[in-house]
Amino acid sequence: MGEMQIIGAVADRVMEQLTAGLEREFGRGAGAALAALFLKAEEADWLWDARVEERWLGAFESDGEDGVELDRIAILGRLDGRWFTATLIVDGEGAPHGLMARRDFKGRRGARSAFLVNR
C-alpha cells in the first residue's frame, strides 16, 4: 500500500522543484520569478490540483453555446507554503476552466473559515 500525502505538501515540493530547475537553467534568482509566471499562467490548474477540500456552489451560467455544463466550485488548499480559498469554474470531467476569485491566508484556520462561508 502506498504512502498517503497531503496534496498541498506535494504542491509545495513541486514548486520547490520547479524553482530549482529554473534556477539551474536560467541562473540564481531567475527561478522564483519564472516559477511565479508559470503559476500565474496556469493558476486555475495549479489551484485545482492543490485543493484539499471542495464544495459545489451551483451551476455556472455561461453565455457560450458550446453545450458544456459548468459548475462553480469553492476550494480550500495549500500551494507554495500558503493556504488559499478560491472559486473555480469546473466542467463535469473535473477540469478547471477559469478562476473567479482567490484569497490567500497565513494559516489553515483562516482559510477554512473563509471556505465555509463562501457561497
N, C-alpha and C positions, 0 to 999 in steps of 0.2 A: 504494500500500500504506500502511496506517495505522501510526501510531507505537505501539510496544508500551510499556506502562507496568505497573509492579508494582501490583497491586490495593491493597496496603497503603498506598502513596503516594497513590493515588486516594482511599482511605477517609479518609486524613488531611485531604486537601483538602475532602472532603465535610463532615467535622466542622468545619473552619475556616469553610466557607461557611454551614453551619447555625448555628454560634455567632454569626457576623457578622450574619446575617439576623435572628436572635432579638434581638440587641442593638439593631439598628435599630428593631425593632418594640416591644420592651419596656424598652429602656434599658440603659445600660452596666452590666455586672456581672450582669445577669439572663441574658444569653445563655449563658454557660458552665453555669450551674445548670440552665437549661431544657434545654440540649443533653444534659446528663447524665441528666436524667429521660427524654428521648426515647430515649436509648441504652439505659437500663435497661428501659424498657417493651418494646422490640423487640430485646433483646440477642441472642437466638439468630440472628435475621435479619442483624443488623449483623456479628456474628462470622462467620457463614457467608459473607457477601459479601466480607469482608476476608481470607479464607483465602488462603494461598499454597501450602499443601500439605494433603493429606488422606489418611487411611488408614482402611480398613474394619476395624472391630474385631469385628464379628459382628452377628447379628440381635438386635433388642431384643424381649424377651418382654413383650408387653403383655397386661393382663388385659381390655382392651377387646375387644368383639366386633364392631367395625366393619369387619373384613376388610382393613384397611390393613396391609401389611407394612412394618415399620420397621427401620432399621439403626442401630447405634451407630457413629459416625464420629469419629475423632480428627482435629483440625485444628490447623494452625500458621498464624499470621497476624500482621498488624500493624494496629492501629487506634488512632487518636488519639495516634500517636507512640510507642506501647508494643507490644512483642511479647507474644504470648499463645499458650497452648495451651488447647484446650477439647475436651470430648466432647459431641457433639450427637446428638440423635435425628432422623433424616432419613428421609423417605419415598422411594419408588422414583423419584419425579419430581424429586428433588433439593431438596425444600422442607423446611426445618428445622421440627421440631415441638416441640422443647424442648432445654433446656440442662441437662446433667447435672453438668458441672464446668468450671471455668475457673481458669487460673493466669496471672498477668502476670509479665513478666520485663523487666529493664533492657535486655537485648540479644538479638540473634538466636541467638547461640551457646547460651545457657542455655535458651532456649525450644526450640531444635531438639533439644537433648539430652533434655529432658523429653518432647518429642513422640515421639522414637524409642523411649523406654521405656514410654510409655503403652500399656497393654494393656486 
